[in-house]
Amino acid sequence: MARKMVFGLISVLVILLVGASLFAAYSNGQIEAKWPKQGDRVAVMGTYANVMNVGSGPNILMVHGASSNHREMIASLGNQLADMHIIAPDRAGMGYSGRPDGAEQLGVQAQFIAAILDAKGVKEVVAVGHSWGSAVVLRLAIDRPDLVKSLVLIAPASHEWPGGTSLVNRIAATPLIGDIFSWTIPSIFGPALMPAGIEEGFNPQKVAPNYRQLVGLDLVLRPSTFRSNARDLKIGAQELAEQSKRYGELKMPVTVIAGQGDKIVYNTIHAAGLVRDIAQARSFTVPSAGHMPHWAKPDFVASIIRAYATAAEYPTNAAIIGDGVNIVR
């Protein structure tokens, strides 16, 4: 009798897992139909990168953060930088990019970006990173300073933080269990939970109109992408603990732009750490913003990028204050 009950429970569990996996495959197809691949396929590191190129002019590299893809930064800053050549890749394993071995390591993430620039014959960029993308462009600047003219770090993740990543990411990054988790849970619960996550990212700012649709944020709910994101963040704090020891090597101009109300990455750890560790870093906070200062003040962010990319003057302190932005240094 007991054996039959155990067999019955196992059978029910298998049926549920198969059903959830089939739903995930269906959901995956629906998501990709709604947000299809856009950009160039570039062969790098034994796999491929999906890279969006927009416009012509000085080269601006835009590297998106966790749970995102190349659409995010183009949607927020593309109009302000229409006369620039924007190079916006999907990071390794995100969006429509493949994932080389070891891509959870920041050195490999930076190597992936460098390989894209080398393959496209790009010699020098203003490197712009948002959140986890800032960690990647910082490493790019450390390992390949020949490629990076200057850095613009938006709501940056740059230093070790206490507690590591969430339980969800730790589970999703675990071998085997993480595969099962990623093929079942995100597609079922993710769509309903996503609005609250977006609101938390923008708070205290209002969520930008149609943000989820513009950015294609649901792409992260696909099983392989969800797991890639989790694997990046599982060891993220440890990676930054080592990487941050090298920030003093950076010699190029650096600007840090943080949201004063950011509850995703804490300015007292990250933005303040960059000011401490990089002598030449300029730093600003946007009072009306949380983790999305480039959506709160896109013209200001674009003016910094433009000053680094062209002969345009860096915004004066009076202009910065007049724009409602606080000067840290």
N, C-alpha and C positions, 0 to 999 in steps of 0.2 A: 504493500500500500504506500509506504513512504517513498519507495523507489519510483512508483508511478507519479506521485505528487511532484517529486523533484524533476522527473522527466517532463511533466506537464508545465512546470514553471519555466524550465529551460526553453521549452518549445515556444511558450508565450513570449519570453524575452527575445528569442531569435526572430520571431515574427515582427515584434515591435521594432527591433533594430533594422530589419530589412525594410520594413515599411517607412521608417524614418529616413533611411538612406535613399530610398527611391524618391521620397518627397524632396530630399536635399538635391538629388540630381535634377528633378523637375524644376525646383526653385533656382538652381544654378543656371539652367537654360533660360528661364524667364528673366533673370537678372542680366545675363549677357545679351539677350535680345533687346532689353531696354537701354542698356549702356554698352553698345558694341565697341570693339577695339577701334581706336583711332590713333594714328601716328605711324612711325616707321619701325620696322623690325630690324634691329641691329644685332649681328652676331658678336657675342662677347663671352669670354671665359667658359667656353664649351656649352653655352646656352644662348639665350637671346634676350634683348632688352626692348621694351616698347617705349619709344621716345617721340614726344610731340614737339615739333618745331613750328614756331609762329613768328612771322615777321622777318625783317632784315635789319641789320645795324649792329651795334655792339652786342657781344655775346653775354646773355644773362642766363645762368644756370639756376633753375628752381627745383628744389628737392623737398618733396612733401613729407609730412609726418606720419605717425603711426595710424593704422586703420584707414588710410586714405589712398589717393592715387594722384596722377599728374594733373587731373582736372582742377583740383582744389586751388592751387596758386594761380593758375591761368584765369580762373573765374574771378578771383579777387583783385588781381593786379594787371591782367592782360590789357585792359582798355587804357590804363595809365601808361603802359609801356609799349604801345602799339608801334612805335618807331624803333624798337629794339628787336634783336634776334633772341627769342626766348627758347631755351632748350629745357624741356620739362620731361624727364624720364619717370616711368614707374619704377620705384625702388625694387631691388631684388625680391622676387616672390610676391610683389604687390601689383595691383592693377592687372595688366596683361604681360608683365615681364616674367621670364623664367627665373629660377633660383639656383645659383651655383652652390656647391658644397661649402659649408662653413659660413653661410651668409648671415648667420646670427651675430657674427663678429663684426665690429665696426670697421676693422681693417679691410675685410672682404667687401663690405658694403661700399666703402670708398673706392676700392679697386674696381668694383663694378661700374661706378660712375666714371672713374678715370678711363676705363676701357671704352666707354661710350664716346667720351670726348676725343680720345685718340683715334677711334675708328672713323669719326666724323671729321677729323682733321682740325679740330678746334684747339687753338693754342693757349687761349687765356679767357677766363670768364670772371664776371662778378658772380660769386656763389651766394645764393640766397637759400636759406633753410628755414623751415617752420617746424617747431617742436622737435620730434626725433630726427627730422631732416637736418636740423642744425647740428646734431651730433655727427651726422654723416659728413656734412660739408666741413666741419671742423677737422675731422680726420683726413678728409681729402686735402685740406690746406696744409696739414702736418706732413702727410706722406708725399704729396705732389705739389709743393708750393709753386712749381713752374706753371701750373695750370690755373692758379687762383690769384687774381689781381686784388681782390678785396672780399670781405665777408659781411653779409647782412644776416643777422641771426634774429628770427622772429619767434617770440615766446619760446626761447631755446631750452632744450634738455641738454645739459652739458656736464653735470657732475653727479656723483653717486648720491642717491637719495635713500632715506631709511624705509625699510619695509619691503623693498623690491616691488614686484608687479602683483597684479590681482590673482586671486585663487583661480578664476576662470582661465587666465593666461597660463598659469602654472599647470593646470590640468591639460589644456589644449597642447602644450609643448611637450608633454610626457610621451615617450614612445608607446605605440600601440593604443594605450588608453586615449591619448590625444587624438589619434586618427578616428577612433570611434566617436569621441566627443564632437570633433569638428564636423563629422559627417551626419550628426543628428541634431545637436542642440541649437547651433546658430540659425539654421534655416527655419526652425520652428518658433523660437522665442526672439530672435534678433530683430525682426521687423517691428515688433510691438515695443521693444525696449529702446530702439534707436532714437526716437524723438527726445527722450529724456537725456540721453547721452549728448545729443547735439546741443540741447539747451544748457547743459552743464558746461560745455566747452565755451559757449558764447557768454554766459552769465558773467557780469551784470548787463552786458549788451543784449539787445533783442536779437534773436536769430535772424540772419539775413534771409530775405524772401526767397523761397524756392531753393534753399541751400541744398537739401538732400538730393533733389533732382539735378541741380546744376553740377554737383560734385560727383554724383554716382556713388554715394557712400555705401550703398548696398553691395557693391562689389566685394567688400571685405567679408561678407557673410558666406561667400563660396568656401567650401571646405579647405582647399589648399591655401587660399589666401589668408583665411582665418588662422590657420596653423602657422603660416610663415610669420604673421604679425605677432602671434604669441611667443614664438621661438625668439624673435628679436628682443622682446621685452622681458623674457624670463631671465636673461643674463645681462640685461641693459645696465642696471646699476653697477654691476661688477665691471663691465666693459668701460663705463665712464670713470670709475674709480682709477683705472689704469691710464686711460686716455688723458684725463685732466692733468696728470703730472707733466704733460708735454706742451701745455698751452703757452708756456713761456717761450717756446721755439718760434711762435708765429711772429712774423715781422710786417705783414701786410696790414692795411687799414681794416678795422673791425668796428661795426656798429651793432649794438644790441637794442632791440625794441621789444619791450615786455608790456603785457596788460597788467595794470595795477591790481585788478581783481582776480588774477589767474589762480584757479584752484586745481588745475591739472598739473602744472609744474610750478614749484614755489620759487618766487623771485629771490627769496632770501638764500636759497641754495644755488640756483642756476645763474640768473642774471648777475647777482652779487658776486658769485664765484668767478664769473668771466671778467668782471671789472677788477677783481683782486688779482687774477692770474695773468691778464693781458694788459700790459702797461698802456698801450696806445688805444685801448677800446673806448669808444664813445658809448654812452648808455642813456636810454630814455624809457619812460613809462607813459602809457596811455591810460588816463584815469577812467575813461568810460568803457574800457575793454577788459575781458577776461583772457582766455587763451587764444583769442582771435584778433589781435590788434591790427592785422593787415586788412581785416574787414571793417573795423571801426574807423581807421585812418588810412585808407589806401593811398590817398594823394601824398600824405607825409612819407609813408614807406617808400612809395615810388620815387619821391624826390631824393631820398638817400641813395637808392639804387642808381638813379640817373646821375647823381653827382660823382659816383664812383666809376660809372661807365663812360662818361663823357667829360668834357671840359666845364660842365655846369658847376656853379658854385655850391658848396655844401651849405645846407640851410643855416642861416644865422640864428643865434640864440633868441633874438627878438622874434623872428619868424616862427621858430619852434614853439615858443611860449604862446605867441599869438594864435597858433593852431590848436591850443589846448593840450599840449604835450608837455610832460614834466622832464626836466633835464636832471639826470643823475650825475653824469660826468661828460 
